[in-house]
Amino acid sequence: MISVGMDVSKDKINVCIDAGFKNSKKAKQLEFVLKNNESDFPEFLKKLKKAGINEDVQVAMEPTGIYHLPIATWLYEHGCKVVMVNPFKMKHFALSEGFVSKNDKLDAQKLLSYVEKHELLPWAPKNKEIKKLCCILTRINQLVAMRTEEKNRIGNTEFGLELQARMDNNIRPMINFINSEIRRLQDDIESILKSNPALFAERKRLATIPGIGKTTALALVILFNEREYPNARHVVSFVGLVPKENESGIHRGETPITKKGPAQIRAYLYMAAQAAARSNPLFKEKYQKQCLLGQNKRSQLCIIMRKILVVSYSIWRNQTVFDCDYEKKRRAAFMLKRAV
């Protein structure tokens, strides 16, 4: 399999191909630039054919916002294996390899070097329904943030009372407009889910967990459907809820969570954990007991976040609903089995 490194920007794509096996007199790498435009993408396959490369191709790139999606989807549809490289890992790999400069051409070389030394899971585009739901939910989050900013501007007296009254009269229609747009997007979500009974049922099952609302349930449905996870531990690791140890010799530092992965999912889970600590019998008693013993409340909420994520993934995978007596039933069955 031939490895390819692609550095994707808004207007152009720098390509670096490992083609040294063809002719030792030529450079070991084939490099060229494409326009980040779908009409120019076929030029990539033409370059490969011209260089005499007829083997399977593995293309490595970094997820650069939305700029990488057109070329990545096009390559996937044309039979190429596409892999996404974590930018954090790529940065430290480049430092370990002795790269001191940075430009688009070098970045493509770095990606080529990285993919040749690491085995990465193949990337696949999201299906249309999940992609639509993801885009709409992202836009709703943006509008909610804008609404909060506008609300915080109401009553601000730094302009003086007379001018502030005029400002408030300008801000309130903006808030009403944002609220109407949020409702319209929520209606779009409902119409998409009603046209897809499987996704609608998945959200309904996840919403049976006390503390999880429709929005959090939808975010988790998107999370579980957009990629494959071998087990719940991989989901927890992807979301960034695993502890990050900080110990050396006699030094015992704090142990925060890694916070890698989608921050918005952690925000949803944090709000769900706060609600579950008050209303979910599976977590409420233990949370209150640990708080009375002087344990850090935020640490306990992180534990509940992790538990909610694991329970949600189990419900989604097994297509069941939440049962608050599940642990008791499982222990009773285990004790009965031991007694026999």
C-alpha positions as CSV (number, residue, x, y, z in Angstrom):
1,M,0.0,0.0,0.0
2,I,1.3,3.4,-1.0
3,S,1.2,6.1,1.7
4,V,0.2,9.7,1.0
5,G,0.4,12.8,3.2
6,M,-2.0,15.6,2.5
7,D,-2.0,19.1,4.1
8,V,-5.4,20.7,3.5
9,S,-6.0,24.4,3.7
10,K,-8.9,26.5,2.5
11,D,-7.7,27.1,-1.0
12,K,-5.1,24.4,-1.7
13,I,-3.9,20.9,-0.9
14,N,-0.2,20.0,-0.6
15,V,0.4,16.3,-1.5
16,C,3.4,14.2,-0.7
17,I,3.6,10.6,-2.0
18,D,6.1,7.9,-1.1
19,A,7.1,6.9,-4.7
20,G,10.8,6.2,-4.2
21,F,10.4,2.5,-5.0
22,K,9.8,3.2,-8.7
23,N,13.1,4.7,-9.6
24,S,16.1,5.2,-7.3
25,K,17.5,8.0,-9.5
26,K,14.4,10.1,-8.9
27,A,13.4,11.8,-5.6
28,K,12.0,9.4,-3.1
29,Q,8.8,11.5,-2.7
30,L,6.4,12.8,-5.3
31,E,5.1,16.3,-4.4
32,F,2.5,18.5,-6.0
33,V,-0.3,21.0,-5.2
34,L,-4.0,20.7,-5.9
35,K,-6.8,23.3,-5.6
36,N,-9.2,22.5,-2.8
37,N,-12.0,22.3,-5.3
38,E,-13.9,19.2,-6.4
39,S,-13.2,19.9,-10.0
40,D,-9.5,19.6,-9.4
41,F,-9.6,16.4,-7.3
42,P,-9.4,13.9,-10.3
43,E,-6.0,15.4,-10.9
44,F,-4.8,13.4,-7.9
45,L,-5.5,10.1,-9.5
46,K,-4.0,11.3,-12.8
47,K,-0.8,12.1,-11.0
48,L,-0.7,8.6,-9.5
49,K,-1.3,7.0,-12.8
50,K,1.4,9.1,-14.5
51,A,3.9,8.1,-11.8
52,G,3.0,4.4,-12.5
53,I,1.3,3.8,-9.1
54,N,-1.4,1.2,-9.4
55,E,-1.4,-0.1,-5.8
56,D,-3.9,0.7,-3.0
57,V,-3.4,4.1,-1.6
58,Q,-3.6,5.2,2.1
59,V,-4.1,9.0,2.5
60,A,-3.3,10.7,5.8
61,M,-4.6,14.2,6.7
62,E,-5.4,16.3,9.7
63,P,-9.1,17.2,10.4
64,T,-9.0,21.0,9.6
65,G,-12.5,22.2,10.5
66,I,-14.6,21.6,7.4
67,Y,-11.9,22.2,4.7
68,H,-10.8,18.5,4.7
69,L,-14.3,17.0,4.3
70,P,-14.7,17.4,0.5
71,I,-11.4,15.8,-0.5
72,A,-11.7,13.1,2.2
73,T,-15.2,12.2,1.1
74,W,-14.1,12.2,-2.6
75,L,-11.1,9.9,-1.9
76,Y,-13.3,7.5,0.2
77,E,-15.8,7.3,-2.6
78,H,-13.0,6.5,-5.1
79,G,-11.7,3.6,-3.1
80,C,-8.8,5.2,-1.2
81,K,-8.2,4.4,2.5
82,V,-8.4,7.7,4.4
83,V,-7.0,8.2,7.9
84,M,-7.3,11.2,10.2
85,V,-4.2,12.1,12.3
86,N,-4.7,13.8,15.6
87,P,-3.1,17.3,15.4
88,F,-1.9,17.1,19.0
89,K,0.0,13.8,18.2
90,M,1.2,15.1,14.9
91,K,2.7,18.2,16.5
92,H,4.7,16.2,19.1
93,F,5.7,13.6,16.5
94,A,7.2,16.3,14.3
95,L,9.2,17.7,17.3
96,S,10.4,14.2,18.1
97,E,11.5,13.7,14.4
98,G,13.5,17.0,14.5
99,F,11.3,19.1,12.3
100,V,11.9,22.8,13.3
101,S,10.3,24.6,10.4
102,K,6.6,24.7,9.5
103,N,4.9,25.3,6.1
104,D,2.4,23.5,4.0
105,K,4.9,21.5,2.1
106,L,6.6,20.3,5.2
107,D,3.3,19.5,6.9
108,A,2.5,17.1,4.1
109,Q,5.9,15.4,4.5
110,K,5.3,15.1,8.3
111,L,2.0,13.4,7.7
112,L,3.6,11.0,5.2
113,S,6.3,10.2,7.8
114,Y,3.7,9.7,10.5
115,V,1.4,7.4,8.6
116,E,4.3,5.2,7.5
117,K,5.2,4.6,11.1
118,H,1.8,4.2,12.7
119,E,-1.2,1.9,12.0
120,L,-4.3,4.1,12.0
121,L,-8.0,3.2,11.8
122,P,-9.7,4.0,8.5
123,W,-12.0,7.1,8.3
124,A,-15.5,7.0,6.8
125,P,-17.9,9.8,6.2
126,K,-21.0,10.2,8.4
127,N,-24.3,9.1,6.9
128,K,-26.6,11.8,5.7
129,E,-29.0,11.8,8.6
130,I,-26.3,11.9,11.2
131,K,-24.4,14.6,9.3
132,K,-27.6,16.8,9.1
133,L,-28.4,16.3,12.8
134,C,-24.8,17.1,13.8
135,C,-24.8,20.4,11.7
136,I,-28.2,21.5,13.2
137,L,-27.2,20.7,16.8
138,T,-23.9,22.6,16.3
139,R,-25.9,25.6,15.0
140,I,-28.3,25.5,17.9
141,N,-25.3,25.5,20.3
142,Q,-24.0,28.6,18.5
143,L,-27.3,30.4,18.7
144,V,-27.7,29.5,22.4
145,A,-24.2,31.1,23.1
146,M,-25.3,34.2,21.1
147,R,-28.5,34.4,23.1
148,T,-26.6,34.3,26.4
149,E,-24.3,37.1,25.2
150,E,-27.3,39.2,24.3
151,K,-29.0,38.5,27.6
152,N,-25.9,39.6,29.5
153,R,-26.0,42.9,27.7
154,I,-29.4,43.8,29.0
155,G,-29.3,46.2,31.9
156,N,-25.6,47.1,31.4
157,T,-25.3,50.7,32.7
158,E,-21.9,51.5,31.3
159,F,-23.5,53.5,28.5
160,G,-25.7,55.5,31.0
161,L,-29.4,54.9,31.8
162,E,-30.9,56.8,28.9
163,L,-28.7,55.2,26.3
164,Q,-29.1,51.7,27.9
165,A,-32.9,51.9,27.5
166,R,-32.4,52.3,23.8
167,M,-29.8,49.5,23.8
168,D,-32.3,47.2,25.6
169,N,-35.0,47.9,23.0
170,N,-32.5,46.8,20.3
171,I,-31.4,43.7,22.2
172,R,-34.8,42.2,23.0
173,P,-35.9,41.8,19.4
174,M,-32.6,40.1,18.7
175,I,-33.2,37.6,21.5
176,N,-36.7,36.9,20.2
177,F,-35.3,36.3,16.7
178,I,-32.7,33.9,18.1
179,N,-35.4,32.0,20.0
180,S,-37.5,31.7,16.9
181,E,-34.5,30.3,14.9
182,I,-33.7,27.8,17.7
183,R,-37.3,26.6,17.6
184,R,-37.2,26.3,13.8
185,L,-34.0,24.2,14.0
186,Q,-35.5,22.0,16.7
187,D,-38.5,21.4,14.5
188,D,-36.1,20.4,11.7
189,I,-34.5,17.9,14.1
190,E,-37.9,16.4,14.9
191,S,-38.8,16.0,11.2
192,I,-35.5,14.3,10.5
193,L,-36.0,11.9,13.4
194,K,-39.6,11.1,12.5
195,S,-38.4,10.2,9.0
196,N,-35.8,7.8,10.5
197,P,-37.6,5.5,13.1
198,A,-34.3,3.9,14.2
199,L,-32.7,7.2,15.3
200,F,-36.0,8.3,16.9
201,A,-36.1,5.1,18.9
202,E,-32.5,5.4,20.0
203,R,-33.0,8.9,21.3
204,K,-36.2,7.8,23.1
205,R,-34.4,5.0,24.8
206,L,-31.5,7.2,26.0
207,A,-34.0,9.8,27.3
208,T,-35.3,7.2,29.8
209,I,-32.2,7.8,31.9
210,P,-33.1,10.3,34.6
211,G,-31.1,13.5,34.1
212,I,-30.8,13.2,30.3
213,G,-33.0,15.4,28.2
214,K,-33.8,15.2,24.5
215,T,-30.8,17.4,23.5
216,T,-28.3,15.4,25.4
217,A,-29.8,12.1,24.2
218,L,-29.6,13.4,20.6
219,A,-25.9,14.4,21.1
220,L,-25.2,10.9,22.4
221,V,-27.0,9.2,19.5
222,I,-24.8,11.2,17.1
223,L,-21.7,10.3,19.1
224,F,-22.4,6.6,19.1
225,N,-23.4,6.5,15.4
226,E,-20.6,8.6,13.8
227,R,-17.8,6.0,14.5
228,E,-17.3,2.5,15.7
229,Y,-16.2,1.8,19.3
230,P,-15.0,-1.7,20.4
231,N,-16.4,-1.2,23.9
232,A,-17.5,1.5,26.4
233,R,-14.0,2.1,27.6
234,H,-13.1,3.4,24.1
235,V,-16.1,5.8,24.2
236,V,-15.0,7.1,27.6
237,S,-11.5,7.6,26.4
238,F,-12.6,9.3,23.2
239,V,-14.8,11.8,25.1
240,G,-11.9,12.6,27.4
241,L,-13.3,11.4,30.8
242,V,-10.3,9.1,31.7
243,P,-8.0,10.3,34.6
244,K,-4.6,11.8,33.8
245,E,-2.1,10.8,36.5
246,N,0.6,13.2,37.6
247,E,3.0,11.3,39.9
248,S,6.8,11.0,40.0
249,G,8.7,9.7,43.0
250,I,7.2,11.1,46.1
251,H,5.4,13.8,44.1
252,R,1.6,13.3,44.0
253,G,-0.1,15.9,41.8
254,E,-3.7,16.4,41.0
255,T,-5.4,13.8,38.8
256,P,-7.7,15.7,36.3
257,I,-9.5,14.2,33.4
258,T,-7.7,14.3,30.0
259,K,-10.4,16.5,28.3
260,K,-9.6,15.2,24.9
261,G,-12.3,14.7,22.4
262,P,-15.6,16.7,21.8
263,A,-15.9,19.4,24.5
264,Q,-19.6,19.9,23.8
265,I,-20.4,16.3,24.7
266,R,-18.6,16.8,28.1
267,A,-20.7,20.0,28.6
268,Y,-23.9,18.0,28.0
269,L,-22.8,15.2,30.3
270,Y,-21.9,17.7,33.0
271,M,-25.3,19.2,33.0
272,A,-26.8,15.7,32.9
273,A,-24.7,14.7,35.9
274,Q,-25.9,17.7,37.9
275,A,-29.5,16.7,37.2
276,A,-28.8,13.0,37.9
277,A,-27.2,13.8,41.2
278,R,-30.5,15.2,42.3
279,S,-33.0,12.9,40.6
280,N,-31.4,9.6,39.6
281,P,-31.6,7.0,42.3
282,L,-28.6,5.2,40.8
283,F,-26.3,8.1,41.5
284,K,-28.1,10.3,44.1
285,E,-27.3,8.3,47.3
286,K,-23.7,7.7,46.5
287,Y,-23.1,11.3,45.4
288,Q,-24.6,12.7,48.6
289,K,-22.6,10.2,50.8
290,Q,-19.3,11.1,49.2
291,C,-20.0,14.9,49.5
292,L,-20.8,14.4,53.2
293,L,-17.4,12.7,53.6
294,G,-15.7,15.8,52.2
295,Q,-15.0,14.6,48.7
296,N,-14.7,17.2,45.9
297,K,-18.1,17.7,44.3
298,R,-16.7,18.3,40.8
299,S,-14.7,15.1,41.0
300,Q,-17.9,13.2,42.0
301,L,-19.8,14.8,39.1
302,C,-17.0,13.6,36.7
303,I,-17.6,10.1,38.1
304,I,-21.3,10.4,37.4
305,M,-20.6,11.8,33.9
306,R,-18.5,8.7,33.2
307,K,-21.2,6.4,34.5
308,I,-23.9,8.1,32.5
309,L,-21.8,7.7,29.3
310,V,-21.2,4.0,30.0
311,V,-24.9,3.3,30.8
312,S,-26.0,5.3,27.7
313,Y,-23.6,3.3,25.5
314,S,-24.9,0.0,27.0
315,I,-28.5,1.0,26.4
316,W,-27.8,2.2,22.8
317,R,-25.8,-1.0,22.0
318,N,-28.3,-3.5,23.6
319,Q,-31.4,-1.5,22.5
320,T,-32.9,-1.5,26.0
321,V,-34.3,1.1,28.3
322,F,-33.0,2.4,31.7
323,D,-33.7,0.2,34.7
324,C,-32.8,1.8,38.1
325,D,-32.9,-1.6,39.8
326,Y,-30.5,-3.2,37.3
327,E,-27.6,-3.3,39.7
328,K,-29.7,-4.9,42.4
329,K,-31.0,-7.5,40.0
330,R,-27.5,-8.3,38.7
331,R,-26.1,-8.7,42.2
332,A,-29.1,-10.9,43.2
333,A,-28.6,-13.1,40.2
334,F,-24.8,-13.4,40.9
335,M,-25.5,-14.4,44.5
336,L,-28.0,-16.9,43.5
337,K,-25.6,-18.4,41.0
338,R,-22.9,-18.6,43.7
339,A,-25.3,-20.3,46.1
340,V,-26.1,-23.0,43.5
